[in-house]
Each structure stands twice: as structure tokens, then as C-alpha cells.
Amino acid sequence: MGIDLQLHNGRPHWPGRRSKRKPTLIRQSHGHGEALAQLIATLPANTSGKLWTVDPYNDTVLNEQEAEAALREIPDLLDRCTDGSQTAAVRDLAEYLKDCAATPGSYLVFVGD
């Protein structure tokens, strides 16, 4: 189980799905997938936050407004960290959320596997 992050400058493009849109990927992160998935799995469900909706087994997409809202959850997520790899994963996630929130029309994709 792991979650990779992808930042897109527009609605995500998946070539295998016969999309006619141009590729939109700005950058991606594969380094902290397992640690991030473990942390997100510990979040309580049905809260007012956004991060609990991320599915570690499927893709989850947040737009720029949702990314901005999810940024408020980072301090709580950092408090849940039990080791350095989880802390690094949350800091990486925070950077992606900040960049998504600051880029009009962007999307952050959590790629679960």
C-alpha cells in the first residue's frame, strides 16, 4: 500500500483512458508513499477535513480550493507522525498542497496502489 503525489496544472490527463487532453503533469513524488498511506489511514472518517477522503487504494483528486482547505490539516497530521519517514512524507505533502493552492486551475492527485 502506498500513495504517490502528482501535481497537475489542469484537469489530469491519463493517456490510457482515451483522453484527448494534453498532458498536464507538473511534477510527481514517489518517495514517501507507504508512510503517507499509513498516516492517512489513521485519520478519523467523516470529519470536516479533506485528507480523510484520500483512498490509499484508488486515485483521489483535490482541486486548488480543496488543497488549500487540506493545508489546515497538516499540523494535526504532523502530530500523528511516529518516525522521521512519516514526518518527511507530511512535509512533502504540505509542499504539494501549497503549490496546488497557489496555482489556479491545478489539481493534486493522490495515486493509490
MONORLIN-V895367 format. One record per run of one state. SS is the DSSP state (hx for helix, st for strand, lp for the rest). FROM is the first residue (numbers start at 1). LEN is the number of residues. If there is no record, write none. Layout:
[[SS:FROM:LEN] [SS:FROM:LEN]]
This chain:
[[lp:1:2] [st:3:6] [lp:9:6] [hx:15:3] [lp:18:7] [st:25:5] [lp:30:3] [hx:33:9] [lp:42:9] [hx:51:3] [lp:54:6] [st:60:4] [hx:64:8] [lp:72:2] [hx:74:7] [lp:81:3] [hx:84:18] [lp:102:5] [st:107:6] [lp:113:1]]
